[in-house]
Amino acid sequence: MLNSPLRPGLLESEFMKLFKKCHCGLVMVRRVFGNHICIMTAPVVMNVNNQGGPIIIDLTGDSDED
């Protein structure tokens, strides 16, 4: 299809069926898009205590606040 010497390319409708673009700008095949970990939605953890060790924040637990 894309590499064919005769009539190379895809119709836009075929392209849209095969590929998906994330809001971070990466384009990938739809089959793997569900496994994509977007850098735009990944939590950013900063070491603000200057102790040099890693900070681990569990974002999956329940909050104690109601």
C-alpha positions, 0 to 999 in steps of 0.5 A: 500500500504505502510502499507500492510502486503502483498507486502508493498511498492511502485514502484518508478514510483508510488512514483514519481507520489505521492510525490515531493521533494523541493530543501529545502529538504522537501518531500510532496504529490504533491497535497499540493506542490503548497501551499508550501512556501519554506524557501529557497526562502522566503525573509529574513528581518533583523532589522538593525536599532536596534529600536526593532520594526518590519520592514515591507518591501513590496516586491509586489509593483512596483519599482519607478526606470526604 
